[in-house]
Amino acid sequence: MGLLSTGNKKVLINPFSKSNPVIVLVLGICSALAVTAKLEPALVMSASVVVVVAFSNVIISLLRNTIPGRIRIIVQLVVAATLVTIVNEILKAYAYDVSKQLSVFVGLIITNCILMGRLEAFALGNKPWPAFLDGVGNGLGYGMILVIVAFFRELLGSGTLLGYRVIPQALYDAGYMNNGLMILPPMALIVVACIIWVHRARNKDLQEN
Amino acid sequence: MKFLRNLLDKLKPDFEPGGRFGAFQSVFEGLETFLFVPNKTSGSGVHIHDSIDTKRTMFMVVIALFPALLFGMYNVGYQHYLAIGQLSVGYREIFLFGFLSVLPQLIVSYGVGLSIEFMAAQWRKHEIQEGFLVSGMLIPMIVPVDTPLWMIAVATAFAVIFAKEVFGGTGMNIFNVALVTRAFLFFSYPSKMSGDRVFIRLSETFGLGAGTPVDGFSGATPLGQAATATAHTVQLTDILGNPLSAWDLFWGFIPGSIGETSKFAILLGAVFLIITGIADWRIMISVFVGGFCMGTILNAVGTTAAMNISAYEHLLLGGFAFGAVFMATDPVTSARTVSGKYIYGFLIGLFGILIRVINPGYPEGMMLAILLMNMFAPVIDYFVVQANIKRRLKRMRVKKENTTGLKSD
């Protein structure tokens, strides 16, 4: 079986659209609301989730035949918690400002439903390499939604992107104002809802009756 | 009339499905039912037919809103000329100033809202729904006169799409559409929605009423004064610092959002709505009772200036009366059971005054109170219905006991 055979490709690509963790499975919503007021924390959060999900998937997949079924959740939590702690410490050391903005949400990756979902549903039943691809795919699928949401929220809420001013001063002089509601959590929900709306409209097979 | 009927009949085939303008059928139908009572009858069974359909209901509310709107326009002009010290210009110019200030907001709100409604109707192949006739009129009446037009346009579009169309259109919405518009504006652009700079138009309008504010001018609304007062009690004043009596608050020559200032005009609207049976007096009364109770409780505590405003004055201040009469009674978003209406209204009044007095960030709490209770209205109805079912079950059991002489279980 090649490294990127058809089956493996599917594992990697599917989480971007048809089985996207945020907009189809509706997992990891809390953090998607919390860290998307600005683009930078959203990017860092996405990267952290990719790393944690991918590597915990690999580790659990390697251990899958030795983990007793009854205590598997505890084992998964230990693995995930270790990785999250490492990521958190690295962020604190090298990106302190962003780490402060993300506050508890990096730590809360442990309870992120995407992580536990992938470990339970995929890693426990698959070999390490597909499990790694699945972790990367789901992490990126999650990150993609986060970045889209954060893009609109930062652009309309603060008039900046990654901290750089994008909306020209002339527009403000003409009476334009930043939308304060965009910074507040409710708007993140509504932006996510809009993405789901567009996505369902394009994928008729996902529509419920 | 005959001429209109003939014209419509002549155009009708073009707008039928498959006709030249078949795509615009809903527009045609909307216009036709706007002009004439629809002559559709049900095909089967026995139905009681009433000539008052949604369109006419909505129109009654629009008529009820007119006194408040006209007075609001006059008051916009009045406050402006009072601020620049030129009240001597005469009634006509005062009204004209207000009219020209409010008219663009009305046009923008109706224009944006109705075009979205029309598009949604075309897109879903529905009839055009008339709910926006009222919302479009309410929106300019509950915002400050200096709200920029583009903000009204954005907020109206947001509210119509996300508070109404996504739920399925008129009659399906959970939240009052006009209030969602205001909530959107309030949280998005707080500096344009509260404070002492937005409620009185100081600039000129279409070349009318140029001038600079006189000495001692302050644009703070009575509620704004109460919220920012540092002393134990507050003497409410008009914009030039003259004390206000309760009658002034009743007649409405005070700064505030366009439609909310005159309690007299709102009372006229309320009487009209109650007589025509459009709005429920139970909700109105219980909102006022709830507000009065909360006001009395807060009077008894009385540690801040806002708490010390007497309970009946609280009912005359801000958007309380307007919300009670025109917003809380919205038949779509309010509770539907009779005892549910009392609970719903009472809690709106209670929370409205509570938020207004306790939270310094929100000088007026009516909007949040009504939106909150909109959300709880179905729950209230559920419990009222359940209680009724339980009571009747019990009654049945008692009856059984009496007739058979045996304990039922």
Interface residues (C-beta under 8 A of the other chain):
Chain A: G175 Y176 M177 N179 G180 L181 M182 L184 I190
Chain B: P148 W150 M151 F162 F184 F187 S188 Y189 P190 S191 K192
